[in-house]
Amino acid sequence: MALTIATWNINSVRLRIGNLARLAQELAPDVICLQETKTPDEFFPREAVAALGYKHMLIHGMKGYNGVAIVSRLPLTETRNQSWCEREDCRHIVAGLPGGIELHNLYVPAGGDEPDPEANPKFAHKLQFLDQVSNYFAGEKARKKTMILVGDLNVAPLENDVWSHKQLLDVVSHTPVEVEKLTRLQARGGFVDAVRHFIPPAERLYTWWSYRARDWAASDRGRRLDHVWVSPALQSRLKKTAVHRQARDWKQASDHVPVLIRIGG
């Protein structure tokens, strides 16, 4: 069956429910995976989301920060939460989709500002998180599962995933140790980078632009932090990708933009 999935760090689903409605109208994905929903489950805007046509939901949130959700026009099966680093911080949920596909929505820790695990516990946590998730997906690959992994992975792995490779080598999200760990995670899970399947690595590609920029589009100092990966069994069925850059100009915009992938029947 044909399937269209969007992933988006929405940076507060309650604040940006209007933007979620606009995403549903403009891109019409079958499934939307959200990160940084920033709300406990009881306050998630279920009725508003269902009114958009997404009646099937898997929600795992907490007050003020983090939080992930999958909202879908299609039934979700075998839903569950995953926890890492002995924390319950709402960063990973899993749902089955029609066709035997297992969908993972993941929000990797940002890691703070200092790329030194000795001096910065947040960065140490990020590296540990990536290691644990890498081990997990190696096991899932061994079980020959057909998977899609989406989310804000908070690492821009390729040189053209950032506005300046040289200037960002010591900036969290593009440091060599983070890139090595994310690349290892991808390899151990056997994943194909679905977006770069269509957009060659030689082309610049960003999904995040800082709020600090006076004019984000003019400076265009972006990073590709949001990703879609698929199992090799799905690679031949990849039909289209889109980075919805114009969403960065929406009213009360998130600093991330939606990324969409379409898989054919």
RAGICOR-V319063 format. One record per run of one state. SS is the DSSP state (H for helix, E for strand, C for the rest). FROM is the first residue (numbers start at 0). LEN is the number of residues. If there is no record, write none. Layout:
SS:FROM:LEN
SS:FROM:LEN
This chain:
C:0:2
E:2:7
C:9:7
H:16:11
C:27:3
E:30:5
C:35:5
H:40:3
C:43:2
H:45:6
C:51:4
E:55:5
C:60:7
E:67:5
C:72:4
E:76:5
C:81:2
E:83:1
C:84:2
E:86:1
C:87:4
E:91:6
C:97:3
E:100:7
C:107:13
H:120:22
C:142:3
E:145:7
C:152:6
H:158:3
E:161:1
C:162:13
H:175:14
C:189:1
E:190:3
H:193:5
C:198:9
E:207:2
C:209:6
H:215:4
C:219:2
E:221:2
C:223:2
E:225:6
H:231:4
C:235:2
E:237:6
C:243:1
H:244:5
C:249:6
E:255:1
C:256:2
E:258:5
C:263:2
